[in-house]
Structures are given as structure tokens and as C-alpha cells.
Amino acid sequence: MQATIYKSTGSWYQAKAENQTFYNTRIKGKFKINGITSTNPVAVGDLVEIDIEDEEQKTAIVTKILDRQNYIVRSSPHNRNQRHIVASNLDQVFLFASLRDPKTSLGFIDRFLVSAEAWHVKCSLIFNKTDLYTEHDWKILEQIKVVYQPLGYEVFELSLEADKGLDKLKNAFQGKTTLVSGQSGVGKSTFINAILPEENIRTQEVSDWSGKGMHTTTFAQMYDINAESRLIDTPGIREFGITNDISSQELSHYFPEMRERLQDCKFNNCLHINEPGCAIKDAVENSEIALDRYLSYCNILETLPKNTY
């Protein structure tokens, strides 16, 4: 029987079968040694095949993971050489960010967008808590829009506290499977509570002493909004590391503004750092590529394994 993974708790998974019944499932031990290098062999959003173990207790065993259409992946925070699949088979991602309480760095956003580009997942930026923004913050947000919107990343403004922007977002996720992700404390769970108040997802204030959000969602979980629309809530991410399977030569392909200029570089293996005749560096100097985006590229390049240079 085919099913979709709705919740991952590490060792057990909640799966919704074709007959609309939810089963508590576990994986066969062999999945753990079949060359799967991710910390979670089964991810929320996965299509799987299950064998019913106990119909009365609603337990089953995952016998096969079907091919993934796409996924968002990051390096494991505990082991740089392992990958953690955030969620799979997505139509889009809402990457939540904020300029206040807590502030999201552009570096974090760019690292996330690289993963989305690498696995062909459409991503929109949701700047939340706008009721807290100062005049300076609004100017920064306008600058962010100027950089990211021409690259194909839609930028939404949201204030759940002031009830502004929610209706526009509701229209954007209709008929789609949407991953809601971002750093801890930016309001992901509060957003899903606004969409599905009956779920009563636990939320928590930002830590006063650190200025960082507290983890409130422990496990990734998918929710049905209606027959055609689903949202996936995920634990807050403190850091988003690029996985080792993206090489230094590939990295610029995942920056849209660089990708369209790669053929103009003098050398085919140009890394856009010190090489002569580099179209990317020329574009940065001519303000055709935002300096902050180029610096993000350089910072990410530094984190990639040296043997990929």
C-alpha cells in the first residue's frame, strides 16, 4: 500500500495511506545500511510503500521509499559529512525571516536558497514581525526586495500581530505542498496556528538573553489545509550548512544572477575569486550583482571541502 509520510519523530513515522488512514510506521533495518547517508532515511513528504503490521493498532512497516521529486537538504549540525533532509516532494518553500526579534542574516537566507536552487524547489521569502520594524528596517527590506525579487524570489511582508499580509499568503499556498522553514523564533508555528488554529501548535517567545528564537517545533510535521493544500512545519534552524555534494565548481550555478553570466567568463573552471576575465567580478564592480550576494557566495565557497577546488 502506498502512503505519504506526515510526521517524523526520528525512529517512528506517521504515514497517511491511500485509504486516508494514518499508521504509525517504522523502517526496515536494511534501510539504515543501504548507502543512505542522511541522518533521516525517511523524511516528511516522502512517498513510501508500507506493509500493515497490526490493523487494530494502526502500525505498519515501510518497505520502500519511492523516488523523490525534490527535497530541501542541509548538512547535519552534528556531523558535517552527513545530510539532513528537511522535507521532500515540495511545490514550494516559504522561508520565514525577520529583521527584528530575531534578526535573520542575509547569509542564512542565501545558504538556504542555494539548497532550494540545487534541488529545483521554488522559494519565497516571508519577512515576518513587520509591526516591530523601524523606519531603517523598512528601508533595508526595500533594498532586499530590489535584490531578490528580480532573481525570481517573491518577497512577502507579514505581521500576524497586526493581522497584515496573511490573506495574500493564504492565496499563495492554495493547491500546493508548502514547506515552512526558517530560523528559530521567526514565527513559523504562529503562522500555522493562524491557518489551523485547531492544531494549537506550541509557540515560545524569543530568548531575552540571546536574542535567538527558542525551538518549539520538535519534529517535522505535515498538515492538510484542504484536499489540495498541505503545509509542512519544521523545527527552527539555527544554522544552515551546505552539503558536501555541492562542489565549488557547481556553487555559482545556484546563484541565478551568476548562472546567467557564466558563459562570459574567460575560463570554464572560473571560481570568480582571483581569475582574470571573470564576468561575475565585473558584474559586481558594475553593481549588476549585489555585493552582499557575492560575499555570500565567497563565504559559502570557503566552507566547501578543499578537494572540490
RARATA-V825946 format. One record per run of one state. SS is the DSSP state (hx for helix, st for strand, lp for the rest). FROM is the first residue (numbers start at 1). TO is the last residue. If there is no record, write none. Layout:
# RARATA-V825946
[[SS | FROM | TO] [SS | FROM | TO]]
This chain:
# RARATA-V825946
[[lp | 1 | 1] [st | 2 | 8] [lp | 9 | 12] [st | 13 | 17] [lp | 18 | 21] [st | 22 | 27] [lp | 28 | 28] [hx | 29 | 33] [lp | 34 | 37] [st | 38 | 38] [lp | 39 | 46] [st | 47 | 54] [lp | 55 | 58] [st | 59 | 65] [lp | 66 | 70] [st | 71 | 75] [lp | 76 | 82] [st | 83 | 88] [lp | 89 | 91] [st | 92 | 97] [lp | 98 | 98] [st | 99 | 99] [lp | 100 | 102] [st | 103 | 103] [lp | 104 | 105] [hx | 106 | 118] [lp | 119 | 121] [st | 122 | 127] [lp | 128 | 129] [hx | 130 | 132] [lp | 133 | 134] [hx | 135 | 151] [lp | 152 | 154] [st | 155 | 157] [lp | 158 | 158] [st | 159 | 159] [lp | 160 | 163] [st | 164 | 164] [lp | 165 | 165] [hx | 166 | 173] [lp | 174 | 176] [st | 177 | 182] [lp | 183 | 187] [hx | 188 | 195] [lp | 196 | 196] [hx | 197 | 199] [lp | 200 | 220] [st | 221 | 224] [lp | 225 | 229] [st | 230 | 233] [lp | 234 | 247] [hx | 248 | 254] [lp | 255 | 255] [hx | 256 | 259] [lp | 260 | 261] [hx | 262 | 264] [lp | 265 | 278] [hx | 279 | 285] [lp | 286 | 290] [hx | 291 | 303] [lp | 304 | 305] [hx | 306 | 308] [lp | 309 | 309]]
